[in-house]
C-alpha cells in the first residue's frame, strides 16, 4: 500500500511538473513575442523606413546601435543647448553693460550741456 501511495505521489508530482513546464514554455514564447514587438516598435520610432523594410525580426544589435545613436545625438544636443545658453547669458551681460555705459554717457553729456 505504501508503494502504491508513493507511486501515486510521484505520478502527481510528474503531472504538476509537466504542467509547470507547459506554462513556462508558454511564458517564454509570450516573452519572446513581446521582445520582438518591442524591438520593432523601437526601430519604428527610431527609423520608420528601416523598420518597415525588415519584414520580420529586427536584430538586437541593430536596435542597440540605434538606441546608442539616439543617446549620443541627445547628449550632443544637450551640450549644444548648454553652449548656446552660456553664449546667450554672455551676450545679455554685455548688453546690460553697454546699456549702463550709455546711461552714464547720457548723464555726462547732460552735465556738460
ROLUMBA-810076 format. One record per residue (C-alpha): residue number from 1; residue in three letters; chain; x, y, z. Coordinates in Angstrom, 3 decimals. Example, Ala and Ser with C-alpha at 12.3 -4.5 7.8 and 13.67 -1.06 7.14 Angstrom:
# ROLUMBA-810076
<1; "Ala"; "A"; <12.300; -4.500; 7.800>> <2; "Ser"; "A"; <13.670; -1.060; 7.140>> 
# end
This chain:
# ROLUMBA-810076
<1; "Unk"; "A"; <0.000; 0.000; 0.000>> <2; "Unk"; "A"; <2.866; 2.385; 0.842>> <3; "Unk"; "A"; <4.378; 1.624; -2.542>> <4; "Unk"; "A"; <1.097; 2.451; -4.258>> <5; "Unk"; "A"; <0.863; 5.740; -2.351>> <6; "Unk"; "A"; <4.441; 6.595; -3.293>> <7; "Unk"; "A"; <3.754; 5.822; -6.952>> <8; "Unk"; "A"; <0.620; 7.985; -6.842>> <9; "Unk"; "A"; <2.567; 10.862; -5.243>> <10; "Unk"; "A"; <5.324; 10.579; -7.863>> <11; "Unk"; "A"; <2.733; 10.462; -10.611>> <12; "Unk"; "A"; <1.040; 13.568; -9.280>> <13; "Unk"; "A"; <4.386; 15.407; -8.967>> <14; "Unk"; "A"; <5.303; 14.459; -12.536>> <15; "Unk"; "A"; <1.972; 15.746; -13.782>> <16; "Unk"; "A"; <2.462; 19.022; -11.885>> <17; "Unk"; "A"; <5.985; 19.380; -13.270>> <18; "Unk"; "A"; <4.694; 18.751; -16.776>> <19; "Unk"; "A"; <2.004; 21.366; -16.287>> <20; "Unk"; "A"; <4.572; 23.875; -14.963>> <21; "Unk"; "A"; <6.822; 23.155; -17.935>> <22; "Unk"; "A"; <3.969; 23.903; -20.331>> <23; "Unk"; "A"; <3.225; 27.160; -18.511>> <24; "Unk"; "A"; <6.903; 28.140; -18.577>> <25; "Unk"; "A"; <7.160; 27.385; -22.286>> <26; "Unk"; "A"; <4.062; 29.498; -22.943>> <27; "Unk"; "A"; <5.518; 32.327; -20.837>> <28; "Unk"; "A"; <8.823; 32.116; -22.707>> <29; "Unk"; "A"; <7.074; 32.225; -26.048>> <30; "Unk"; "A"; <4.979; 35.213; -24.953>> <31; "Unk"; "A"; <8.116; 36.989; -23.657>> <32; "Unk"; "A"; <9.874; 36.338; -26.981>> <33; "Unk"; "A"; <6.939; 37.766; -28.892>> <34; "Unk"; "A"; <6.892; 40.807; -26.631>> <35; "Unk"; "A"; <10.630; 41.310; -27.176>> <36; "Unk"; "A"; <10.217; 41.157; -30.949>> <37; "Unk"; "A"; <7.318; 43.588; -30.732>> <38; "Unk"; "A"; <9.356; 45.944; -28.551>> <39; "Unk"; "A"; <12.344; 45.795; -30.912>> <40; "Unk"; "A"; <10.080; 46.548; -33.859>> <41; "Unk"; "A"; <8.500; 49.455; -32.002>> <42; "Unk"; "A"; <11.934; 50.872; -31.134>> <43; "Unk"; "A"; <13.056; 50.599; -34.737>> <44; "Unk"; "A"; <9.771; 52.090; -35.968>> <45; "Unk"; "A"; <10.181; 55.028; -33.601>> <46; "Unk"; "A"; <13.852; 55.488; -34.469>> <47; "Unk"; "A"; <13.745; 54.873; -38.178>> <48; "Unk"; "A"; <10.351; 54.186; -39.775>> <49; "Unk"; "A"; <11.841; 53.286; -43.160>> <50; "Unk"; "A"; <14.280; 50.760; -41.669>> <51; "Unk"; "A"; <11.625; 49.089; -39.537>> <52; "Unk"; "A"; <9.300; 48.667; -42.491>> <53; "Unk"; "A"; <11.945; 47.110; -44.700>> <54; "Unk"; "A"; <12.991; 44.379; -42.254>> <55; "Unk"; "A"; <9.754; 42.493; -42.695>> <56; "Unk"; "A"; <10.249; 40.431; -39.560>> <57; "Unk"; "A"; <12.666; 40.008; -36.734>> <58; "Unk"; "A"; <14.868; 43.000; -36.001>> <59; "Unk"; "A"; <18.400; 42.052; -34.931>> <60; "Unk"; "A"; <19.095; 43.045; -31.327>> <61; "Unk"; "A"; <22.409; 44.609; -32.333>> <62; "Unk"; "A"; <20.591; 46.906; -34.768>> <63; "Unk"; "A"; <18.231; 48.058; -32.005>> <64; "Unk"; "A"; <21.131; 48.584; -29.600>> <65; "Unk"; "A"; <23.077; 50.613; -32.164>> <66; "Unk"; "A"; <20.035; 52.757; -32.958>> <67; "Unk"; "A"; <19.345; 53.438; -29.275>> <68; "Unk"; "A"; <23.039; 54.239; -28.742>> <69; "Unk"; "A"; <22.991; 56.599; -31.740>> <70; "Unk"; "A"; <19.918; 58.406; -30.398>> <71; "Unk"; "A"; <21.519; 58.656; -26.962>> <72; "Unk"; "A"; <24.676; 60.179; -28.481>> <73; "Unk"; "A"; <22.620; 62.642; -30.526>> <74; "Unk"; "A"; <20.671; 63.593; -27.409>> <75; "Unk"; "A"; <23.884; 64.201; -25.468>> <76; "Unk"; "A"; <25.268; 66.362; -28.285>> <77; "Unk"; "A"; <22.028; 68.351; -28.379>> <78; "Unk"; "A"; <22.201; 68.937; -24.640>> <79; "Unk"; "A"; <25.818; 70.094; -24.897>> <80; "Unk"; "A"; <24.895; 72.435; -27.763>> <81; "Unk"; "A"; <21.974; 73.799; -25.733>> <82; "Unk"; "A"; <24.279; 74.463; -22.758>> <83; "Unk"; "A"; <26.744; 76.211; -25.038>> <84; "Unk"; "A"; <24.010; 78.374; -26.540>> <85; "Unk"; "A"; <22.672; 79.212; -23.067>> <86; "Unk"; "A"; <26.142; 80.323; -21.973>> <87; "Unk"; "A"; <26.537; 82.402; -25.118>> <88; "Unk"; "A"; <23.122; 83.996; -24.575>> <89; "Unk"; "A"; <23.943; 84.790; -20.941>> <90; "Unk"; "A"; <27.233; 86.349; -22.010>> <91; "Unk"; "A"; <25.535; 88.488; -24.664>> <92; "Unk"; "A"; <22.860; 89.615; -22.215>> <93; "Unk"; "A"; <25.539; 90.610; -19.704>> <94; "Unk"; "A"; <27.368; 92.596; -22.391>> <95; "Unk"; "A"; <24.112; 94.234; -23.447>> <96; "Unk"; "A"; <23.418; 95.303; -19.854>> <97; "Unk"; "A"; <26.947; 96.658; -19.581>> <98; "Unk"; "A"; <26.571; 98.629; -22.810>> <99; "Unk"; "A"; <23.178; 99.973; -21.658>> <100; "Unk"; "A"; <24.702; 101.059; -18.345>> <101; "Unk"; "A"; <27.583; 102.754; -20.180>> <102; "Unk"; "A"; <25.114; 104.557; -22.462>> <103; "Unk"; "A"; <23.233; 105.840; -19.411>> <104; "Unk"; "A"; <26.495; 107.082; -17.861>> <105; "Unk"; "A"; <27.403; 108.729; -21.170>> <106; "Unk"; "A"; <23.968; 110.394; -21.399>> <107; "Unk"; "A"; <24.278; 111.688; -17.854>> <108; "Unk"; "A"; <27.774; 113.024; -18.557>> <109; "Unk"; "A"; <26.562; 114.708; -21.741>> <110; "Unk"; "A"; <23.666; 116.373; -19.903>> <111; "Unk"; "A"; <26.053; 117.644; -17.230>> <112; "Unk"; "A"; <28.304; 119.133; -19.908>> <113; "Unk"; "A"; <25.392; 120.922; -21.545>> 
# end
